[in-house]
């Protein structure tokens, strides 16, 4: 239960990627990790524990074992929500609303009539004129109200929310100015779901929560890296911007991962040849949640690969390589999970449906290492509130811990897992 309490607190308070990274820093610092800065020289020691933050919304943590090679788990800190525009106040008909735009591909009807909170970061000017980025959490709750069925008789048969007119939160009755910290000059602020996570199911076996995709991956990988005893270099990479393509300074498509690994190698007095050899004996888990069979719409799932809540960790595959899994990397992951009796299951899209994608393939464009896509089975992906299994989450933590402590050795077409 203690594991779940920590998870639920992380999910509830990590309203935005900035909050998720702030919470991650606290967890890592509490476990003896030292913060590094990209603008400073790194001094990496064997047995050391470190993390580096980029842009306030992405973080890479690593622990240093004696052997060559990297055990990488990559996830993302962002989730679909509404982003606040500049000059957001809109006064009409006795109400103040806020002008927003969608961030990511949300199920937007699920954001209606939910508690929402303004959160993110503000940039303020200090007394000496310097600019400072600050974490921001609004102290009040807002709502995007639905139009009553009496005024929209087709709401249950033909309603697609217009993002410019339908998704504007009610801020105040009468005129209301947006309350921000003193000396704010700019901001990245979002309307994030403030629903409290809850247990559900007849036996409390499920969890309903905002941001299960993909903060369950972020938290489980953090928990695993602080507990694991590394033989090589363990890496926990938490990127921003996956929901909008990952091609940002803080995204998986940036140089953040590669430069971090290069600097680790350089600090350990390893040359280019050593680094190339280390990559050849490395492994990356692209960790992002997966679709479970929907109980009310089972026909949406592949005929023979049908993940269920409580059925174990999902290994994701795709012919056109939206996911990075191949036969060899799949076998490696299965071997690792078999060591500790962690259940696993397989996901393929229906062949007549468009596949989603995640950060694995984008990461490989920067760092070429063997990779496998895995994730937690869930329902209602990209909804304001998503659902997953407690047992699956516990299995995920155990599987990641074992991955970090395994010795995976590639030699041609042969792989040994110790």
Secondary structure, DSSP 8 states (H G I E B T S, - for coil): -HHHHHHHHHHHH--SHHHHHHHHHHHHHHTT-EEE-TTS-----TT-EEEEEETTTEEEEEEE-SSS-EEEEEEE----EEEEEEEEEEEETTEEEEEEEEESS--GGGGBTS-EEEEEEEEEE-TTS-EEEEEEE-SS-BBB----TTT-TTTTTS----TTTTS--EEEES-------TTEEEEEEEEEE----EEESTTS-EEEETTHHHHHHHHHHHHHHHH---SSEEEEEEES-GGGTS-STTSTTSSHHHHHHHHHHHHTT--HHHHHHHHHT-EEEEE--EE---TT-GGGS-SS----TTS-EEEE--TT-SS---HHHHHHHHHHHHHTT--EEEE---TTS-----HHHHHHTTS--EEEEEE-EEESTTSSSEEEEHHHHHHHHHHHHHHHH--EEEETTEEEE-
